Amino acid sequence: MSDKYYKDEITSKISTVYTDILSDLGENPDREGLLKTPERVAKALQFLTHGYDIQPEEILKSALFQEEYSEMVIVKDIEVYSMCEHHMLPFFGKAHIAYIPDGTIVGLSKIPRVVDAYSRRLQVQERLTIEIRDCIQETLKPKGVAVVLECSHMCMQMRGVQKQNSVTTSSAFTGLFLTNDATRKEFINLVNAKLH
């Protein structure tokens, strides 16, 4: 893992706190298996939240191209890994994103990078969906954007209600995806299609 994700001062502070947490949970932080656990947790948390250091709009702006293409562009099955801000437990799944260009397209790899930039923060799925939509809409200014996230939440599966097979779906639309039923239906059909 690259050192760019880790700051020594933050690693030290979090490690100290987690040493105390292990003791408070009834563990012995000095036993062999736990000696380096506080440092590992500190580094893991910094990696899992490194999206705070990324400007998603700049990711898109780095690969904008003028093209007359005006049909739907979909990137689907983008892996999503995030942390629920309520319990700091993971949620994960897939994002399906489409936009209809209005003279500007973006390098396709930039859309999953935007997903990562926002998901690598403490999140709720609903806000994550909207942030991705708004970033693409405001930066590309397309005729419409569609975002659907399907995620499993460990805060529901490991604790609380403990429903292992539950999946949460959230969606957010702009432009033609909001105003044109046929466009929205085409997007949903293409997301559900097994074309590959």
DOVO-183395 format. One record per residue: y, z, x of N, C-alpha, C, O in turn; residue number from 1. Coordinates in Angstrom, 3 decimals, padded with zeros to 6 digits, always signed. Example, Ala and Ser with C-alpha at 12.3 -4.5 7.8 and 13.67 -1.06 7.14 Angstrom:
     n.c2     n.c3     n.c1    ca.c2    ca.c3    ca.c1     c.c2     c.c3     c.c1     o.c2     o.c3     o.c1 pos
 -005.690 +007.800 +013.190 -004.500 +007.800 +012.300 -003.300 +007.800 +013.200 -003.319 +008.465 +014.236   1
 -002.250 +007.080 +012.850 -001.060 +007.140 +013.670 +000.030 +007.870 +012.900 +001.138 +008.039 +013.409   2
This chain:
     n.c2     n.c3     n.c1    ca.c2    ca.c3    ca.c1     c.c2     c.c3     c.c1     o.c2     o.c3     o.c1 pos
 -001.184 +000.000 +000.844 +000.000 +000.000 +000.000 +001.234 +000.000 +000.880 +001.284 +000.719 +001.878   1
 +002.208 -000.780 +000.531 +003.416 -000.910 +001.331 +004.222 +000.375 +001.320 +004.332 +001.042 +000.291   2
 +004.795 +000.724 +002.488 +005.632 +001.913 +002.604 +006.939 +001.782 +001.834 +007.643 +002.775 +001.648   3
 +007.277 +000.573 +001.381 +008.543 +000.384 +000.679 +008.605 +001.183 -000.613 +009.696 +001.430 -001.127   4
 +007.465 +001.592 -001.149 +007.445 +002.351 -002.399 +007.678 +003.845 -002.177 +007.951 +004.570 -003.133   5
 +007.576 +004.313 -000.947 +007.561 +005.741 -000.695 +008.778 +006.193 +000.090 +009.169 +005.568 +001.076   6
 +009.379 +007.305 -000.371 +010.485 +007.928 +000.339 +010.001 +009.296 +000.804 +009.537 +010.102 -000.002   7
 +010.109 +009.557 +002.109 +009.551 +010.783 +002.678 +010.063 +012.041 +001.985 +009.291 +012.962 +001.717   8
 +011.360 +012.084 +001.693 +011.936 +013.288 +001.076 +011.349 +013.521 -000.312 +011.031 +014.654 -000.673   9
 +011.206 +012.440 -001.094 +010.644 +012.569 -002.445 +009.165 +012.920 -002.377 +008.683 +013.734 -003.165  10
 +008.442 +012.312 -001.440 +007.021 +012.634 -001.266 +006.850 +014.117 -000.968 +005.967 +014.766 -001.529  11
 +007.688 +014.656 -000.091 +007.611 +016.067 +000.266 +007.903 +016.971 -000.931 +007.189 +017.945 -001.168  12
 +008.958 +016.645 -001.684 +009.330 +017.473 -002.846 +008.224 +017.487 -003.898 +007.841 +018.547 -004.393  13
 +007.713 +016.298 -004.237 +006.679 +016.217 -005.275 +005.396 +016.886 -004.797 +004.714 +017.550 -005.576  14
 +005.069 +016.715 -003.531 +003.858 +017.341 -002.974 +003.914 +018.855 -003.122 +002.919 +019.482 -003.489  15
 +005.074 +019.446 -002.839 +005.238 +020.903 -002.957 +005.009 +021.344 -004.397 +004.320 +022.333 -004.646  16
 +005.582 +020.615 -005.334 +005.423 +020.951 -006.751 +003.959 +020.842 -007.168 +003.455 +021.702 -007.891  17
 +003.274 +019.794 -006.718 +001.878 +019.621 -007.120 +000.944 +020.621 -006.463 -000.111 +020.926 -007.019  18
 +001.296 +021.132 -005.312 +000.512 +022.226 -004.720 +000.565 +023.431 -005.652 -000.451 +024.080 -005.900  19
 +001.763 +023.726 -006.168 +001.910 +024.840 -007.117 +001.178 +024.559 -008.419 +000.557 +025.460 -008.984  20
 +001.240 +023.317 -008.906 +000.556 +022.958 -010.153 -000.951 +023.166 -010.010 -001.591 +023.698 -010.917  21
 -001.523 +022.751 -008.875 -002.957 +022.949 -008.658 -003.313 +024.433 -008.718 -004.322 +024.807 -009.314  22
 -002.490 +025.271 -008.106 -002.728 +026.721 -008.152 -002.613 +027.241 -009.580 -003.437 +028.040 -010.024  23
 -001.580 +026.780 -010.301 -001.369 +027.243 -011.678 -002.519 +026.838 -012.590 -002.795 +027.517 -013.579  24
 -003.195 +025.729 -012.261 -004.333 +025.279 -013.063 -005.618 +026.031 -012.709 -006.656 +025.805 -013.331  25
 -005.557 +026.931 -011.708 -006.724 +027.708 -011.312 -007.506 +027.097 -010.174 -008.606 +027.553 -009.860  26
 -006.948 +026.059 -009.542 -007.605 +025.405 -008.411 -007.153 +026.037 -007.098 -006.171 +026.776 -007.037  27
 -007.902 +025.720 -006.064 -007.546 +026.152 -004.709 -007.025 +024.934 -003.947 -007.825 +024.111 -003.501  28
 -005.705 +024.797 -003.787 -005.160 +023.608 -003.122 -005.521 +023.520 -001.641 -005.252 +022.508 -000.994  29
 -006.135 +024.589 -001.100 -006.520 +024.567 +000.317 -007.963 +024.126 +000.527 -008.419 +024.016 +001.665  30
 -008.682 +023.872 -000.564 -010.060 +023.409 -000.355 -010.049 +021.947 +000.090 -009.098 +021.211 -000.174  31
 -011.119 +021.540 +000.765 -011.159 +020.239 +001.444 -010.783 +019.062 +000.531 -009.982 +018.210 +000.915  32
 -011.349 +019.017 -000.648 -011.117 +017.874 -001.532 -009.688 +017.766 -002.058 -009.276 +016.707 -002.532  33
 -008.934 +018.862 -001.973 -007.581 +018.879 -002.531 -006.481 +018.950 -001.469 -005.296 +018.943 -001.803  34
 -006.866 +019.018 -000.203 -005.859 +019.202 +000.845 -004.762 +018.138 +000.802 -003.584 +018.458 +000.961  35
 -005.134 +016.897 +000.591 -004.145 +015.812 +000.592 -003.791 +015.324 -000.811 -003.035 +014.366 -000.967  36
 -004.336 +015.983 -001.824 -004.076 +015.550 -003.197 -002.593 +015.593 -003.571 -002.110 +014.624 -004.158  37
 -001.849 +016.647 -003.270 -000.427 +016.643 -003.634 +000.340 +015.454 -003.042 +001.195 +014.877 -003.713  38
 +000.044 +015.087 -001.799 +000.718 +013.936 -001.193 +000.274 +012.636 -001.863 +001.087 +011.743 -002.099  39
 -001.023 +012.537 -002.169 -001.513 +011.333 -002.844 -000.862 +011.178 -004.218 -000.468 +010.075 -004.598  40
 -000.749 +012.278 -004.962 -000.121 +012.224 -006.287 +001.346 +011.824 -006.149 +001.851 +011.014 -006.926  41
 +002.019 +012.392 -005.162 +003.436 +012.068 -004.943 +003.616 +010.576 -004.678 +004.537 +009.955 -005.209  42
 +002.753 +010.012 -003.873 +002.842 +008.578 -003.573 +002.441 +007.739 -004.784 +003.058 +006.709 -005.056  43
 +001.413 +008.172 -005.510 +000.993 +007.432 -006.699 +002.120 +007.387 -007.726 +002.376 +006.338 -008.317  44
 +002.790 +008.511 -007.943 +003.876 +008.540 -008.918 +005.030 +007.640 -008.500 +005.645 +006.989 -009.345  45
 +005.327 +007.596 -007.214 +006.396 +006.714 -006.749 +006.026 +005.247 -006.957 +006.871 +004.435 -007.333  46
 +004.766 +004.915 -006.712 +004.342 +003.530 -006.946 +004.381 +003.194 -008.435 +004.861 +002.129 -008.823  47
 +003.876 +004.101 -009.264 +003.777 +003.842 -010.694 +005.132 +003.760 -011.376 +005.230 +003.270 -012.501  48
 +006.185 +004.236 -010.704 +007.536 +004.198 -011.282 +008.514 +003.404 -010.409 +009.726 +003.602 -010.500  49
 +008.001 +002.519 -009.575 +008.908 +001.794 -008.671 +009.755 +000.742 -009.385 +010.607 +000.108 -008.763  50
 +009.527 +000.553 -010.680 +010.345 -000.389 -011.444 +011.805 +000.013 -011.540 +012.664 -000.833 -011.792  51
 +012.100 +001.293 -011.343 +013.500 +001.734 -011.370 +014.324 +001.077 -010.264 +015.545 +000.965 -010.378  52
 +013.664 +000.649 -009.208 +014.365 +000.043 -008.071 +014.471 -001.478 -008.188 +014.952 -002.137 -007.266  53
 +014.027 -002.039 -009.315 +014.000 -003.497 -009.479 +014.966 -003.903 -010.583 +015.036 -003.254 -011.627  54
 +015.702 -004.973 -010.350 +016.593 -005.535 -011.359 +015.892 -006.748 -011.996 +015.884 -007.824 -011.398  55
 +015.312 -006.601 -013.178 +014.533 -007.697 -013.777 +015.336 -008.977 -013.974 +014.798 -010.074 -013.823  56
 +016.619 -008.848 -014.311 +017.448 -010.047 -014.511 +017.520 -010.875 -013.232 +017.513 -012.105 -013.276  57
 +017.591 -010.184 -012.089 +017.677 -010.886 -010.807 +016.391 -011.640 -010.499 +016.419 -012.686 -009.850  58
 +015.268 -011.111 -010.964 +013.990 -011.814 -010.788 +014.069 -013.180 -011.470 +013.704 -014.199 -010.883  59
 +014.547 -013.187 -012.707 +014.644 -014.450 -013.449 +015.685 -015.373 -012.830 +015.446 -016.574 -012.700  60
 +016.836 -014.828 -012.448 +017.920 -015.650 -011.898 +017.521 -016.333 -010.592 +018.114 -017.340 -010.207  61
 +016.508 -015.778 -009.909 +016.099 -016.351 -008.624 +015.311 -017.652 -008.778 +015.050 -018.334 -007.787  62
 +014.930 -018.002 -010.009 +014.105 -019.205 -010.196 +014.441 -019.914 -011.511 +013.542 -020.225 -012.293  63
 +015.719 -020.168 -011.756 +016.140 -020.916 -012.935 +016.303 -022.388 -012.582 +016.812 -022.730 -011.514  64
 +015.861 -023.259 -013.498 +015.922 -024.696 -013.262 +016.406 -025.393 -014.526 +016.039 -025.013 -015.638  65
 +017.214 -026.395 -014.346 +017.714 -027.181 -015.480 +016.677 -028.250 -015.833 +016.352 -029.112 -015.016  66
 +016.170 -028.176 -017.053 +015.188 -029.144 -017.550 +015.449 -029.377 -019.035 +015.926 -028.489 -019.741  67
 +015.132 -030.579 -019.494 +015.339 -030.913 -020.899 +014.157 -030.496 -021.776 +014.190 -030.704 -022.989  68
 +013.130 -029.920 -021.192 +011.965 -029.485 -021.970 +012.409 -028.498 -023.048 +013.128 -027.540 -022.762  69
 +011.979 -028.736 -024.289 +012.464 -027.883 -025.377 +011.338 -027.413 -026.303 +011.586 -027.006 -027.438  70
 +010.102 -027.474 -025.805 +008.976 -026.952 -026.582 +008.644 -025.543 -026.105 +009.168 -025.073 -025.095  71
 +007.779 -024.892 -026.838 +007.418 -023.518 -026.525 +006.702 -023.400 -025.179 +005.825 -024.202 -024.860  72
 +007.083 -022.397 -024.400 +006.409 -022.062 -023.144 +005.812 -020.668 -023.333 +006.523 -019.715 -023.653  73
 +004.505 -020.563 -023.130 +003.829 -019.271 -023.330 +003.135 -018.846 -022.043 +002.447 -019.637 -021.398  74
 +003.330 -017.588 -021.686 +002.521 -016.953 -020.649 +001.813 -015.799 -021.346 +002.453 -014.848 -021.794  75
 +000.494 -015.889 -021.433 -000.224 -014.862 -022.186 -001.220 -014.120 -021.298 -001.515 -014.532 -020.176  76
 -001.721 -013.027 -021.833 -002.702 -012.179 -021.131 -002.145 -011.634 -019.822 -002.872 -011.533 -018.834  77
 -000.865 -011.284 -019.805 -000.253 -010.658 -018.628 -000.673 -009.186 -018.618 -000.446 -008.470 -019.593  78
 -001.265 -008.744 -017.550 -001.704 -007.348 -017.469 -000.500 -006.412 -017.461 +000.488 -006.647 -016.765  79
 -000.607 -005.350 -018.249 +000.443 -004.341 -018.341 -000.153 -002.995 -017.936 -001.192 -002.589 -018.455  80
 +000.510 -002.310 -017.009 +000.153 -000.939 -016.641 +001.427 -000.119 -016.642 +002.374 -000.426 -015.919  81
 +001.446 +000.935 -017.465 +002.641 +001.757 -017.528 +002.254 +003.216 -017.721 +001.076 +003.563 -017.805  82
 +003.287 +004.066 -017.790 +003.089 +005.504 -017.960 +003.883 +005.956 -019.179 +005.090 +005.732 -019.269  83
 +003.186 +006.596 -020.114 +003.836 +007.156 -021.301 +004.803 +008.254 -020.868 +004.427 +009.166 -020.131  84
 +006.043 +008.161 -021.327 +007.035 +009.150 -020.906 +006.829 +010.505 -021.583 +007.417 +011.497 -021.152  85
 +006.008 +010.568 -022.632 +005.819 +011.836 -023.333 +004.802 +012.745 -022.645 +004.978 +013.963 -022.616  86
 +003.740 +012.160 -022.093 +002.700 +012.969 -021.446 +002.433 +012.538 -020.008 +001.609 +013.139 -019.318  87
 +003.120 +011.515 -019.564 +002.907 +010.952 -018.229 +001.444 +010.598 -017.997 +000.882 +010.842 -016.930  88
 +000.849 +010.016 -019.032 -000.491 +009.458 -018.927 -000.371 +007.942 -019.057 +000.583 +007.445 -019.656  89
 -001.332 +007.203 -018.499 -001.224 +005.738 -018.504 -001.388 +005.130 -019.891 -002.094 +005.662 -020.748  90
 -000.717 +004.005 -020.084 -001.104 +003.073 -021.138 -001.160 +001.687 -020.504 -000.405 +001.373 -019.583  91
 -002.074 +000.868 -021.021 -002.311 -000.421 -020.370 -002.838 -001.422 -021.382 -003.373 -001.053 -022.427  92
 -002.679 -002.684 -021.055 -003.150 -003.736 -021.941 -002.634 -005.082 -021.504 -002.637 -005.407 -020.317  93
 -002.179 -005.881 -022.487 -001.743 -007.236 -022.183 -000.447 -007.556 -022.913 -000.181 -007.065 -024.010  94
 +000.349 -008.401 -022.259 +001.570 -008.921 -022.867 +001.412 -010.417 -023.059 +000.829 -011.107 -022.223  95
 +001.936 -010.908 -024.170 +001.976 -012.339 -024.476 +003.443 -012.680 -024.717 +004.084 -012.103 -025.595  96
 +003.966 -013.610 -023.943 +005.399 -013.898 -023.978 +005.623 -015.401 -024.104 +004.979 -016.206 -023.432  97
 +006.552 -015.749 -024.982 +006.923 -017.154 -025.154 +008.435 -017.274 -025.223 +009.133 -016.351 -025.641  98
 +008.926 -018.438 -024.802 +010.329 -018.754 -025.018 +010.449 -020.252 -025.265 +009.596 -021.036 -024.851  99
 +011.513 -020.629 -025.940 +011.799 -022.037 -026.210 +013.062 -022.386 -025.431 +014.151 -021.946 -025.798 100
 +012.934 -023.172 -024.355 +014.094 -023.445 -023.488 +015.214 -024.172 -024.221 +014.985 -024.921 -025.171 101
 +016.416 -023.929 -023.755 +017.591 -024.647 -024.244 +018.324 -025.224 -023.033 +019.505 -024.957 -022.813 102
 +017.584 -026.028 -022.249 +018.159 -026.645 -021.063 +017.849 -025.925 -019.764 +018.121 -026.449 -018.684 103
 +017.277 -024.716 -019.857 +016.946 -023.935 -018.658 +015.528 -023.406 -018.773 +015.151 -022.819 -019.788 104
 +014.738 -023.621 -017.715 +013.405 -023.024 -017.631 +013.393 -022.060 -016.447 +014.306 -022.056 -015.621 105
 +012.340 -021.243 -016.382 +012.220 -020.274 -015.293 +010.852 -020.443 -014.646 +009.882 -020.805 -015.313 106
 +010.778 -020.179 -013.346 +009.487 -020.200 -012.660 +008.508 -019.274 -013.372 +008.834 -018.119 -013.646 107
 +007.320 -019.768 -013.670 +006.387 -019.043 -014.529 +005.979 -017.685 -013.977 +005.734 -016.761 -014.752 108
 +005.901 -017.541 -012.655 +005.490 -016.257 -012.082 +006.528 -015.170 -012.307 +006.222 -013.985 -012.169 109
 +007.748 -015.557 -012.650 +008.819 -014.571 -012.821 +008.647 -013.769 -014.105 +009.101 -012.627 -014.178 110
 +008.007 -014.338 -015.110 +007.828 -013.614 -016.370 +006.896 -012.408 -016.182 +007.254 -011.316 -016.625 111
 +005.725 -012.545 -015.552 +004.922 -011.348 -015.277 +005.642 -010.343 -014.376 +005.431 -009.137 -014.505 112
 +006.486 -010.825 -013.468 +007.235 -009.899 -012.618 +008.229 -009.068 -013.434 +008.456 -007.895 -013.136 113
 +008.819 -009.680 -014.462 +009.707 -008.931 -015.354 +008.916 -007.862 -016.103 +009.374 -006.730 -016.255 114
 +007.721 -008.234 -016.568 +006.861 -007.259 -017.239 +006.592 -006.081 -016.309 +006.705 -004.928 -016.724 115
 +006.241 -006.356 -015.063 +005.979 -005.283 -014.097 +007.212 -004.426 -013.855 +007.113 -003.201 -013.784 116
 +008.363 -005.055 -013.729 +009.590 -004.312 -013.427 +009.883 -003.269 -014.500 +010.294 -002.151 -014.189 117
 +009.674 -003.633 -015.751 +009.935 -002.681 -016.832 +008.770 -001.723 -017.072 +008.988 -000.570 -017.443 118
 +007.539 -002.185 -016.865 +006.393 -001.316 -017.141 +006.193 -000.266 -016.054 +005.579 +000.771 -016.305 119
 +006.702 -000.519 -014.852 +006.573 +000.470 -013.773 +007.720 +001.483 -013.829 +008.389 +001.763 -012.835 120
 +007.913 +002.012 -015.026 +008.869 +003.076 -015.305 +008.214 +003.976 -016.347 +007.226 +003.576 -016.963 121
 +008.731 +005.164 -016.555 +008.251 +005.965 -017.674 +008.712 +005.263 -018.941 +009.888 +004.928 -019.081 122
 +007.778 +005.040 -019.865 +008.053 +004.133 -020.970 +007.464 +004.619 -022.286 +006.633 +005.527 -022.323 123
 +007.913 +003.995 -023.357 +007.190 +003.923 -024.621 +006.986 +002.434 -024.879 +007.821 +001.616 -024.493 124
 +005.901 +002.089 -025.516 +005.554 +000.677 -025.680 +006.624 -000.079 -026.464 +006.923 -001.235 -026.165 125
 +007.193 +000.580 -027.461 +008.185 -000.085 -028.297 +009.411 -000.506 -027.475 +009.890 -001.633 -027.600 126
 +009.908 +000.399 -026.643 +011.076 +000.072 -025.821 +010.731 -000.977 -024.772 +011.529 -001.874 -024.497 127
 +009.556 -000.866 -024.195 +009.111 -001.841 -023.203 +009.129 -003.249 -023.794 +009.579 -004.192 -023.143 128
 +008.646 -003.389 -025.011 +008.611 -004.692 -025.693 +010.019 -005.267 -025.833 +010.251 -006.443 -025.554 129
 +010.943 -004.432 -026.265 +012.323 -004.872 -026.488 +013.028 -005.186 -025.171 +013.776 -006.161 -025.090 130
 +012.802 -004.383 -024.152 +013.453 -004.630 -022.862 +013.044 -005.977 -022.274 +013.880 -006.712 -021.747 131
 +011.752 -006.297 -022.367 +011.273 -007.593 -021.866 +011.930 -008.723 -022.655 +012.439 -009.680 -022.072 132
 +011.917 -008.608 -023.991 +012.529 -009.633 -024.840 +014.001 -009.836 -024.496 +014.445 -010.967 -024.298 133
 +014.747 -008.752 -024.425 +016.191 -008.853 -024.210 +016.534 -009.418 -022.835 +017.492 -010.178 -022.699 134
 +015.763 -009.056 -021.825 +016.005 -009.575 -020.480 +015.856 -011.089 -020.456 +016.698 -011.786 -019.890 135
 +014.794 -011.601 -021.064 +014.563 -013.048 -021.081 +015.631 -013.747 -021.922 +016.156 -014.787 -021.524 136
 +015.952 -013.174 -023.082 +016.953 -013.788 -023.957 +018.324 -013.838 -023.278 +018.985 -014.876 -023.294 137
 +018.745 -012.743 -022.693 +020.091 -012.667 -022.125 +020.229 -013.468 -020.830 +021.320 -013.939 -020.507 138
 +019.137 -013.624 -020.092 +019.220 -014.320 -018.807 +019.011 -015.826 -018.964 +019.752 -016.614 -018.376 139
 +018.013 -016.234 -019.749 +017.727 -017.664 -019.917 +018.537 -018.300 -021.038 +018.771 -019.508 -021.032 140
 +018.963 -017.489 -021.997 +019.652 -017.982 -023.191 +018.856 -019.115 -023.869 +019.399 -020.190 -024.125 141
 +017.580 -018.868 -024.154 +016.751 -019.886 -024.810 +017.007 -019.924 -026.307 +017.822 -019.164 -026.830 142
 +016.305 -020.810 -026.986 +016.417 -020.905 -028.449 +015.647 -019.796 -029.154 +015.790 -019.599 -030.361 143
 +014.843 -019.085 -028.404 +014.106 -017.963 -028.970 +013.144 -017.372 -027.960 +012.699 -018.047 -027.032 144
 +012.831 -016.101 -028.154 +011.877 -015.386 -027.306 +010.927 -014.623 -028.208 +011.341 -014.065 -029.224 145
 +009.649 -014.599 -027.839 +008.638 -013.813 -028.548 +007.877 -012.968 -027.536 +007.443 -013.464 -026.496 146
 +007.722 -011.702 -027.850 +006.968 -010.792 -026.985 +006.013 -009.993 -027.859 +006.429 -009.397 -028.852 147
 +004.741 -009.979 -027.495 +003.743 -009.137 -028.147 +003.005 -008.359 -027.070 +002.529 -008.938 -026.093 148
 +002.911 -007.047 -027.251 +002.147 -006.190 -026.354 +000.996 -005.561 -027.122 +001.164 -005.099 -028.250 149
 -000.174 -005.550 -026.497 -001.355 -004.886 -027.045 -001.834 -003.900 -025.998 -002.286 -004.302 -024.926 150
 -001.739 -002.598 -026.301 -002.038 -001.598 -025.274 -002.902 -000.459 -025.805 -002.851 -000.099 -026.981 151
 -003.691 +000.089 -024.895 -004.436 +001.319 -025.137 -003.701 +002.454 -024.446 -003.237 +002.302 -023.315 152
 -003.594 +003.593 -025.123 -002.803 +004.724 -024.633 -003.716 +005.908 -024.339 -004.392 +006.421 -025.231 153
 -003.727 +006.333 -023.088 -004.562 +007.465 -022.705 -004.112 +008.757 -023.371 -004.919 +009.673 -023.533 154
 -002.845 +008.854 -023.761 -002.389 +010.063 -024.458 -003.031 +010.181 -025.836 -003.089 +011.276 -026.396 155
 -003.513 +009.067 -026.391 -004.256 +009.097 -027.659 -005.760 +009.159 -027.438 -006.493 +009.668 -028.286 156
 -006.219 +008.649 -026.312 -007.659 +008.517 -026.098 -008.260 +009.700 -025.335 -009.406 +010.077 -025.579 157
 -007.493 +010.284 -024.415 -008.012 +011.382 -023.590 -007.670 +012.757 -024.151 -008.335 +013.746 -023.842 158
 -006.624 +012.811 -024.980 -006.152 +014.098 -025.508 -005.724 +013.888 -026.955 -005.868 +012.788 -027.488 159
 -005.206 +014.916 -027.588 -004.685 +014.776 -028.938 -005.731 +014.274 -029.916 -006.773 +014.905 -030.088 160
 -005.465 +013.150 -030.553 -006.339 +012.624 -031.587 -007.660 +012.086 -031.032 -008.640 +012.008 -031.773 161
 -007.713 +011.715 -029.758 -008.928 +011.270 -029.060 -009.636 +010.124 -029.779 -010.825 +010.206 -030.085 162
 -008.897 +009.071 -030.041 -009.463 +007.875 -030.658 -009.602 +006.794 -029.594 -008.632 +006.121 -029.247 163
 -010.825 +006.634 -029.076 -011.066 +005.795 -027.912 -010.881 +004.307 -028.154 -010.602 +003.569 -027.209 164
 -011.026 +003.847 -029.373 -010.976 +002.406 -029.612 -009.669 +001.926 -030.224 -009.566 +000.778 -030.656 165
 -008.682 +002.793 -030.259 -007.406 +002.403 -030.867 -006.584 +001.546 -029.906 -006.548 +001.799 -028.702 166
 -005.934 +000.546 -030.453 -005.042 -000.334 -029.701 -003.729 -000.421 -030.468 -003.722 -000.577 -031.689 167
 -002.628 -000.319 -029.749 -001.308 -000.401 -030.370 -000.705 -001.771 -030.084 -000.665 -002.210 -028.934 168
 -000.239 -002.442 -031.128 +000.402 -003.745 -030.983 +001.866 -003.607 -031.366 +002.201 -003.044 -032.409 169
 +002.739 -004.134 -030.500 +004.176 -004.149 -030.795 +004.686 -005.565 -030.553 +004.147 -006.303 -029.729 170
 +005.731 -005.928 -031.284 +006.274 -007.277 -031.141 +007.790 -007.238 -031.243 +008.373 -006.337 -031.845 171
 +008.411 -008.245 -030.634 +009.866 -008.393 -030.713 +010.189 -009.877 -030.595 +009.623 -010.575 -029.754 172
 +011.096 -010.354 -031.435 +011.417 -011.772 -031.500 +012.925 -011.982 -031.515 +013.686 -011.112 -031.939 173
 +013.340 -013.156 -031.042 +014.726 -013.592 -031.196 +014.728 -015.057 -031.632 +013.707 -015.741 -031.556 174
 +015.880 -015.522 -032.087 +016.099 -016.941 -032.341 +015.101 -017.562 -033.284 +014.823 -017.021 -034.354 175
 +014.555 -018.710 -032.883 +013.653 -019.477 -033.746 +012.401 -018.700 -034.128 +011.811 -018.955 -035.178 176
 +011.990 -017.753 -033.285 +010.807 -016.965 -033.626 +011.100 -016.009 -034.784 +010.184 -015.583 -035.488 177
 +012.356 -015.679 -034.974 +012.763 -014.836 -036.100 +013.019 -015.654 -037.350 +012.634 -015.256 -038.449 178
 +013.669 -016.799 -037.185 +014.169 -017.544 -038.344 +013.216 -018.619 -038.852 +013.369 -019.099 -039.975 179
 +012.228 -019.003 -038.031 +011.357 -020.107 -038.404 +009.906 -019.620 -038.469 +009.287 -019.370 -037.435 180
 +009.373 -019.489 -039.668 +008.014 -018.985 -039.844 +006.986 -019.849 -039.125 +006.025 -019.327 -038.560 181
 +007.178 -021.172 -039.141 +006.218 -022.079 -038.501 +006.186 -021.854 -036.989 +005.120 -021.901 -036.376 182
 +007.346 -021.612 -036.392 +007.410 -021.364 -034.948 +006.691 -020.073 -034.594 +005.921 -020.023 -033.636 183
 +006.949 -019.027 -035.376 +006.288 -017.748 -035.121 +004.779 -017.880 -035.306 +004.005 -017.340 -034.515 184
 +004.363 -018.592 -036.345 +002.930 -018.787 -036.600 +002.277 -019.575 -035.473 +001.157 -019.262 -035.071 185
 +002.961 -020.592 -034.959 +002.429 -021.360 -033.831 +002.209 -020.456 -032.622 +001.186 -020.548 -031.944 186
 +003.177 -019.585 -032.360 +003.052 -018.638 -031.242 +001.823 -017.751 -031.428 +001.017 -017.611 -030.508 187
 +001.675 -017.155 -032.603 +000.544 -016.264 -032.851 -000.775 -017.021 -032.724 -001.735 -016.498 -032.158 188
 -000.830 -018.249 -033.248 -002.053 -019.048 -033.145 -002.400 -019.371 -031.696 -003.567 -019.332 -031.307 189
 -001.376 -019.693 -030.897 -001.623 -020.009 -029.492 -002.040 -018.779 -028.702 -002.862 -018.876 -027.791 190
 -001.481 -017.626 -029.041 -001.891 -016.380 -028.371 -003.359 -016.087 -028.679 -004.111 -015.667 -027.800 191
 -003.759 -016.310 -029.922 -005.136 -016.019 -030.337 -006.142 -017.074 -029.907 -007.344 -016.811 -029.871 192
 -005.653 -018.275 -029.577 -006.553 -019.378 -029.206 -007.192 -019.136 -027.847 -006.556 -018.614 -026.932 193
 -008.448 -019.519 -027.729 -009.153 -019.457 -026.444 -009.171 -020.856 -025.856 -010.145 -021.592 -026.017 194
 -008.087 -021.225 -025.171 -007.944 -022.572 -024.649 -008.475 -022.721 -023.216 -008.589 -023.836 -022.708 195
 -008.793 -021.617 -022.583 -009.237 -021.691 -021.183 -010.636 -021.145 -021.033 -011.175 -021.126 -019.927 196
